[in-house]
Amino acid sequence: MTARPMVSPDDLENIDLADPRLHAEFELDEVWRYLRAEKPFYWQTERGSQPGFWVITRHEDAVAVYKDKDHFTTEHGNALGTLLNGGDSAAGSMLAVTDGIRHTQIRNILMKAFSPRMLHDIGESLRITVDGLLADAIENDDCDFAKDVSGNVPLGAICDLLAVPRSDRKYLLSLTAHAWSSDYADAPPEDSWAAKNEILLYFSDLASTRRSSEHNDVISLLANSQIDGENLSDAELMANCYGLMIGGDETGRHAITGSVLALMEHPDQWQALKRGEVDISAAADEVLRWTVPSLHGGRMTTGDVVVNGQQLIKKGDPVSVWIYSANRDEKVFEDPYRFDLNRTPNKHLTFAFGSHFCLGHYLGKLEVEAVLDGLRRMVGGFEQTGKENWIYSTILHGMSSLPVSLKADQGALSKAGTAAAAG
Ligand code: HEM
C-alpha cells in the first residue's frame, strides 16, 4: 500500500501516456478525471519520434468505439505498443488483431471451447488449485502473493484447456511474465521479443503434434477445424495458441493480486466478504472493475468518423480507449472511487465490449471468484509485509510482487481438524 505520486492534469502536455514508467510509478486518477470532464477526446501530440494518438476516457465513448466495426480496426494492433510502432505481426491471424469475416470464423471455432458448460471441469480444478495454494501460503506465514499464489492460477487453467504437458508449464510462465510487461523500468525491448518468439516456437511444435489427433483440447480443436473446407494455417494455429496464453495468463494474475491489495486497503469490504454479506459473483465483478488488468484498448480508424456526435477522428489516426478511466466514469458508476463488493449493476469494461469482447471472460471471472471464495473460507486476516512492485507496461496493469502474511481462519482450521479426526 505504498502511495505513488499523483500526476497533476497541469502536467498533461509533459507526460507520455504511452510510457510504461508513467503507469508503474505514478497514479493518474486526477488526469483521467480531468480528461473525462474537460477533454473526453484528447489528442496526445507526438513525443520525439512517437506519433500522436487519441485518448478516449468516457465510458459511453469507449463503448461507441468498441461497437463501431465499420470505422475502427484492430489489424494495425490493439494496443499502443504495436499501433505506434508499425503494427502487429499477428494481424489477420490472431483473433484479437483480426477483423471481418475471418475474425467471426475463428471466434466461432474458439467459442465452443469457452462455454460455461465446457469450462465446468476447469472451474472445479481451479478451486482445488486455489485452496492448495492458499493453504501453502498460510502455512508458510510470509508469501509473495503475486508470485506464490496468483502466478500459479491462470496459467494452470489455460494449460489445462490447451493440454500443455505439466513439465513445460514453469518454462511457459517464465516466458509469459516477460512478453508484455517487465518488472523493471529499463528492461531492453529484446527481452520481450525473445519471450514472444519462444512462446510462438513452443506452440508451433506442440500444435504440429495435434493435427489429426483425437484429443479434446483447444489446440486439437483449432488444429482440426475447417473453414470453407480448409484447415487453419500453421500461422493461425500458432498465433491463436499464443493469443490464448498471453490473453489469459497475465491479466488473470493481476486481477487476483489486485483483489488482495484492494481487500487490505478496504478492511470494511474484507469484513463484509468474511461475514458472507456479499455475493461472490458481484464481488468478482467489482474486483475486475477496480483492478483493470488491461488498461486500454487500441484501434486504428479506417475512415473519417464522428464519435457520439462530438469529435471528428480522421482516417488512419491511432485511437486509445482507456478502460481504467471508463471503469471510474462518474456518469455510469455511483461513487466510482468506492470499492464496493456489492455494486450492482456493474457495467465495467474490463473485458472490453463489442466484437472483440474477451473470449475468456467467463474463465477470468471464475478465477477471481475461486480466489475470493478461498480467501473468505480459509483466511482470517492478512497484513502486507513489504512494498508492492507495479509492472512496467502501457497495456497491462498490476503487480509483480505483493509480500503478505496470511493468517488462517481459526474456524476453518478447527473444522479441518475435526474432519481429520473423524476420518
Ligand atoms: C480479448 C481482458 C482473461 C482470451 C480481451 C480484451 C480484453 C481482455 C480487454 C479485448 C481486447 C481488445 O478489444 O482489443 C481480459 C482480462 C482477463 C482476461 C482482464 C482476466 C481477468 C482471458 C482468458 C482468456 C482470454 C482467461 C483465454 C484463456 C482472450 C482472447 C481475446 C481476448 C482470445 C480476443 C477476443 C477477440 O478478439 O475476439 N481480453 N481477458 N482472456 N481475451 Fe481476455
Residues whose N, C-alpha, C, O or C-beta is under 5 A from the ligand:
A	BS01	HEM	N78 L95 A96 R107 I158 G243 L244 G247 G248 T251 G252 A255 P293 S294 G297 L349 T350 F351 A352 S355 H356 F357 C358 L359 G360 H361 L363 G364
